[in-house]
């Protein structure tokens, strides 16, 4: 039977979707998946915000994913391995950066200013001990440096900067991008903790309470930003050499420390202690996380292939492209939020021993 290209592609996608739906119906983690879906359904703002960040990153981001042609997408032998590697890399980044941190990093100086003001007014509220003068000065200097960086970014939009100023601008951009990723992931973990174990009858206050807890862990967030700076630098190097084996090692590194933002959000104290806690969480939750990873890889592979096929089919129609891009962003954002929230619930429920009832 001779079918048109779009017909055979549609039938293949429908078969894949049907198999994935049956897989989810009897999935051993269906309770976690259902609870995470309830959180996504009750907090649609998170999906919309994530989709908006994806669209901004696709327009203003420094690196954009390579668009596949229609011929490449129909040759499964050639496209399957690159798509699988991209899906695995996407899942590895997800626990560390749900939202593309650039250009949202431009909001970091404002957040630092807000934290600095509150830390100077209520020093005992944001830490186990009163911050010393040197810590306050470091935070104030970082805030001023952030606003100086924004001035450089704004100046570069109007005219070309000298080579030295451009180098400083890019270096500061990487630093504040790492801070943005760390703060957002710790806030998200605290948001899930507030939903999982509510301490307030008003659900609308969960986001504010999560922000306060994130501010209280500002020193650990800074250390987590240092870790983010390491893997983001490795990621930039890997993008310049996409065929190198270092790309797979980079994925394994991120998966090994997938629970680090959760440990920073859930456990107060020194960053090294939180790192040890992250490894214990991963050890206790490794089996359900592996089960989720198999499902997530198939779901992300299907979603990314469908999005790439839609863009390839509309490549010659600018109007259709304007409609497809936000739709793809919404679908991918919803899937990312659902999978990440499921992973966070698994790590919180399996990673910390429950108190035994006498």
C-alpha positions in Angstrom: 0.0 0.0 0.0 1.5 3.3 -1.1 0.9 6.1 1.3 1.8 9.8 1.2 4.6 11.0 3.4 2.4 12.8 5.8 0.0 9.8 6.0 2.8 7.3 6.9 4.3 9.8 9.4 0.9 10.4 11.0 0.2 6.6 11.3 3.7 6.0 12.9 3.2 8.8 15.4 -0.3 7.6 16.3 1.0 4.1 16.9 3.8 5.5 19.1 1.3 7.7 21.0 -1.0 4.7 21.5 1.8 2.6 22.8 3.0 5.3 25.2 -0.6 5.9 26.5 -0.9 2.2 27.3 2.5 2.2 28.9 1.5 5.1 31.2 -1.9 3.4 32.0 -0.1 0.5 33.8 3.1 2.4 34.8 4.5 1.5 38.2 4.9 5.2 39.0 1.5 6.2 37.9 0.7 7.7 41.3 3.6 10.1 41.1 2.8 10.9 37.5 -0.8 11.6 38.4 0.2 13.8 41.3 2.6 15.8 39.2 0.0 16.2 36.5 -2.4 17.6 39.1 0.2 20.1 40.1 0.7 21.1 36.4 -3.0 21.4 35.9 -3.6 23.5 39.0 -0.6 25.8 38.2 -0.9 26.6 34.5 1.2 29.7 35.0 4.3 27.6 35.4 3.7 26.0 32.0 3.0 29.4 30.3 6.1 31.0 31.9 8.3 28.1 30.8 6.9 28.2 27.3 7.6 32.0 27.2 11.2 31.4 28.4 11.6 28.8 25.6 10.4 31.2 23.0 12.7 34.0 24.3 15.7 31.6 24.3 14.9 30.5 20.7 14.9 34.2 19.6 17.7 35.7 21.8 19.7 32.6 22.8 23.3 32.3 21.7 22.9 28.7 20.6 19.9 27.4 18.8 19.1 23.7 18.0 19.8 22.7 14.5 16.6 22.5 12.4 16.2 19.1 10.6 15.0 18.9 7.1 12.1 16.8 6.0 14.5 14.3 4.2 16.5 13.8 7.4 13.4 13.3 9.5 12.1 10.5 7.3 15.4 8.6 7.4 15.2 6.9 10.8 18.5 5.1 10.5 20.3 8.5 10.3 18.1 10.6 12.6 17.4 8.1 15.5 20.8 8.4 17.2 21.1 12.2 17.1 17.5 12.6 18.3 18.1 10.1 21.1 21.3 11.9 22.2 19.5 15.3 22.1 16.6 13.8 24.2 19.0 12.3 26.7 20.9 15.7 27.0 17.6 17.5 27.4 16.5 15.2 30.3 19.9 15.5 31.9 19.6 19.3 31.9 16.0 19.3 33.2 16.8 18.8 36.9 19.3 21.6 36.8 17.5 24.1 34.5 13.9 23.8 33.7 13.7 27.3 32.2 16.4 28.4 29.7 18.4 30.7 32.0 19.2 33.2 29.3 17.8 35.9 28.9 16.0 35.4 32.2 19.3 36.1 33.9 18.7 39.8 33.3 16.3 39.6 36.3 19.0 38.3 38.6 20.3 41.8 39.6 16.8 42.8 40.7 16.4 39.6 42.8 19.8 40.3 44.4 18.8 43.9 45.2 15.7 42.6 46.8 17.7 40.0 48.8 20.3 42.6 49.9 17.7 45.0 51.2 15.9 42.3 53.2 19.1 40.8 54.5 20.2 44.1 55.8 16.8 44.8 57.4 16.1 41.3 58.8 19.5 39.5 59.1 18.3 36.6 61.2 15.6 35.7 58.8 17.9 34.5 56.0 20.3 32.1 57.6 21.0 30.2 60.8 23.4 32.9 62.0 23.6 36.6 61.6 25.5 37.4 58.4 28.9 38.9 58.9 29.9 42.3 57.5 32.1 40.6 54.8 29.1 38.5 53.6 26.9 41.6 53.4 29.6 43.5 51.4 30.1 40.5 49.0 26.4 40.4 48.4 26.2 44.2 47.9 29.2 44.1 45.5 27.6 41.3 43.5 24.4 43.3 43.2 26.2 46.4 42.0 28.2 44.2 39.6 25.0 42.8 38.3 23.6 46.2 37.4 26.9 47.2 35.8 26.6 44.0 33.7 23.1 45.1 32.6 24.5 48.5 31.5 27.1 46.6 29.4 24.3 44.4 27.9 22.2 47.5 27.1 25.2 49.3 25.6 26.0 46.4 23.3 22.6 46.6 21.8 23.3 50.1 20.5 26.9 49.9 19.5 29.8 47.4 19.4 31.8 47.2 22.6 35.6 47.1 22.7 37.1 43.7 22.9 37.9 43.9 26.6 34.5 45.1 27.5 32.8 42.4 25.4 34.9 39.7 27.1 33.9 41.1 30.5 30.2 41.2 29.4 30.2 37.6 28.3 32.0 36.4 31.4 29.4 38.1 33.6 26.6 36.8 31.5 27.8 33.2 32.2 28.0 33.9 35.9 24.6 35.4 36.2 23.1 32.8 34.0 24.4 30.1 36.4 22.9 32.1 39.3 19.6 32.3 37.5 19.5 28.5 36.9 20.4 27.7 40.5 17.9 30.1 42.0 15.1 28.9 39.8 15.6 25.2 40.5 15.8 25.7 44.2 12.7 27.8 44.1 10.9 25.1 42.1 11.9 22.4 44.6 10.7 24.5 47.5 7.4 25.1 45.5 6.9 21.4 45.2 7.7 20.9 48.9 5.1 23.5 49.8 2.6 21.7 47.6 3.5 18.2 48.9 3.6 19.3 52.6 1.5 22.5 52.9 2.2 24.7 55.9 -0.4 27.3 54.9 -4.1 27.0 54.1 -3.7 29.6 51.3 -2.2 27.8 48.3 -1.6 31.2 46.6 1.2 31.8 49.1 3.2 28.8 48.1 5.2 30.7 45.5 6.0 33.5 47.9 7.0 31.1 50.6 9.2 29.2 48.2 10.9 32.5 47.3 11.6 33.3 51.0 13.1 29.8 51.5 15.3 30.3 48.4 16.5 33.6 49.8 17.3 32.0 53.1 19.6 29.5 51.3 21.4 32.2 49.3 24.8 31.0 50.2 24.0 27.4 49.1 22.4 28.8 45.9 25.7 30.7 45.2 27.6 27.4 45.6 25.1 25.6 43.3 25.6 28.4 40.8 29.3 27.5 40.8 28.5 23.9 40.0 26.2 25.2 37.2 29.0 27.3 35.8 31.1 24.2 35.5 28.6 22.1 33.6 27.5 25.0 31.4 31.1 25.6 30.4 31.4 21.9 29.6 28.1 22.2 27.6 29.5 25.0 25.5 32.6 23.0 24.7 30.5 20.0 23.8 28.4 22.0 21.4 31.6 23.0 19.6 32.5 19.3 19.3 29.2 17.5 19.0 30.6 14.2 17.9 33.0 13.9 20.9 32.6 11.3 23.6 32.6 14.1 26.2 29.0 14.8 25.4 28.0 11.5 27.0 30.2 12.1 30.0 28.6 15.5 30.4 25.2 13.8 30.5 26.3 11.3 33.1 27.7 14.1 35.3 24.4 15.9 35.3 22.4 12.7 36.0 24.8 11.9 38.9 24.1 15.2 40.6 20.4 15.4 39.5 19.3 15.6 43.2 21.6 18.5 44.1 19.0 21.3 43.7 16.6 19.2 45.8 19.1 18.7 48.5 19.9 22.4 48.6 16.2 23.2 48.8 15.3 20.6 51.4 18.3 20.4 53.7 19.8 23.5 55.4 23.5 23.6 56.1 26.8 23.5 54.4 27.0 22.9 50.6 29.2 19.8 51.0 26.7 18.3 53.4 24.0 19.0 50.9 26.0 17.3 48.1 26.4 14.2 50.3 22.6 14.3 50.9 22.0 14.6 47.1 24.0 11.4 46.5 22.0 9.6 49.2 18.7 10.8 47.7 19.9 9.5 44.3 20.8 6.1 45.8 17.5 5.7 47.6 15.4 6.8 44.6 17.6 5.3 41.8 15.1 2.5 40.8 12.0 4.7 40.4 14.1 7.4 38.7 15.4 4.8 36.2 11.8 3.7 35.5 10.8 7.3 34.9 13.9 7.9 32.7 12.8 5.1 30.3 9.3 6.7 30.0 10.6 10.2 29.8 13.1 9.4 27.1 10.4 7.9 24.9 8.0 10.9 25.6 10.7 13.5 24.9 11.9 11.7 21.8 8.3 11.6 20.5 7.6 15.3 21.4 10.9 16.6 19.9 10.4 14.5 16.7 6.8 15.8 16.3 7.9 19.4 16.9 10.8 19.1 14.4 8.4 17.5 11.8 5.9 20.3 12.3 8.6 22.9 11.8 10.0 21.1 8.7 6.5 20.9 7.1 5.9 24.6 7.7 9.4 25.7 6.7 8.2 27.4 3.5 5.1 29.0 5.1 6.1 31.9 7.4 2.5 32.3 8.7 2.2 28.7 9.7 5.7 28.9 11.4 4.4 31.7 13.6 1.6 29.5 14.7 3.7 26.3 15.1 6.5 27.8 17.2 4.3 28.9 20.3 2.3 25.7 20.0 5.5 23.6 20.1 6.8 25.6 23.0 3.6 25.1 25.0 3.6 21.3 24.4 7.3 20.9 25.2 6.9 23.2 28.3 4.0 21.1 29.6 5.9 17.9 29.1 9.0 19.3 30.8 7.1 20.5 33.8 5.2 17.2 34.1 8.4 15.1 33.9 10.4 17.3 36.2 7.7 17.6 38.8 7.4 13.8 38.8 11.1 13.4 39.3 11.0 16.0 42.2 8.1 14.1 43.9 10.0 10.8 43.5 13.2 12.3 45.0 11.3 13.9 47.9 9.2 10.8 48.7 11.9 8.2 48.3 15.0 10.1 49.0 14.2 11.1 52.6 13.4 8.3 55.2 9.9 8.6 56.5 9.5 8.7 60.3 8.4 5.3 61.7 5.1 5.3 63.5 5.2 3.7 66.9 
